[in-house]
Amino acid sequence: QVQLVESGGDVVQPGGSLRLTCVASGSISSFYSMAWYRLAPGKSREVVATITNGSVTNYRDFVKERFTISKDTAKNTMYLQMNMLKPEGTASYYCLGWGQSGVQWGQGTQVTVSS
């Protein structure tokens, strides 16, 4: 089973940028699609952005025009470029891969947006 490991979380000021990375232990081509989710304090886990095996992307309205999801199949890595971060973006961010063997989650990386 492919393992997913996120990194790149940090403390950043409002308006700042971060790039999250999700590295897979195996081929991400085995996934039908991948996604970034987030879990904020006191809220339910929510999807942020998705990318299909064919690199079709989709974003929640609250991150459109600010976040970009991408992947590098050769590196078995998915990214989330986050620009113009807002305080409400403070959350643990998780990557997910959905494939023939089911759903695989990473352990999460913490993003804190604060002045």
WOUR-V671857 format. One record per helix or strand. SS is the DSSP state (~ for helix, > for strand). FROM is the first residue (numbers start at 0). TO is the last residue. If there is no record, write none. Layout:
ss = (SS,SS)
from = (FROM,FROM)
to = (TO,TO)
//
This chain:
ss = (>,>,>,~,>,>,>,>,~,>,~,>,>,>)
from = (3,10,17,27,30,45,56,66,72,76,86,90,101,108)
to = (6,11,23,29,38,51,58,71,74,81,88,98,104,112)
//
